[in-house]
Amino acid sequence: MDVSKYMGAAFLKLGDVKVNGPLRLIITDVEEGKYDRPDVSFDDGTRLGLNVTGTRNLARAWGVDTDAWIGKEVELSVGETDINGKTEEMIVVTPISPPIPREDGPPPPKPSKRNKDAGDLNDEVPF
């Protein structure tokens, strides 16, 4: 019998990542959590409440729709940040899976008007 459904979802803490990290995990779910921030669930049954920096990192890689984050791999490591003039440790979330191409990126190059089979013979001659 698979007992994983009885284990509950343990929220990761800084100490967990310090002792066991860096961790590479697969995102299995994202839902709105406490404190108006997303809670991310991982394939090992753990969860993490994302801070603003982690949310931005994932949104830059995979877009603002969290459905696109499902199945993507991340790395959790320990980093530092400045909070109110004090340096504090935090869990850093780094996307590992390749980014999703942006739809609002640069337009594709326009096809050449020149007939490629004709070589330079169809070039206009300036007079």
Phi, psi and omega in degrees: 000137176276115183264007184301330180290343179265355185276341183076170180254106180280130176282131178289141177240165180306317180300324178298317182285325177299314184285316188255353192270177354293150182251137172251120185226159178254132178286128178249340181196152173223128177218160180292128181252197177289161174063028178053048175217156183284143171256126181255130176259145183241166184294345178266007179090358179271166179224160177215129171279118183283139171272180183300317182296315179297319178298317178297318180301314181288322179294324177296322182281318191235008177092172185274350177272112186293345175300329180286346181278340183297132180087357180272150181262138176231162172243132176253126180221175179261131177223183180237152176216159178262117178238114180053042177083359179246138176278125180230149176280151179208166174276125178261130180254119182240125177294135177253316178300148182302148178294155175274130179303137182280138178285336182264019180287188181296148180293153178294153180297145179285143178295147180291141177283344184284138176283113185294329180289336184270356180065221182273000185293337182263005178295145176286143179258119180288140177239000000 
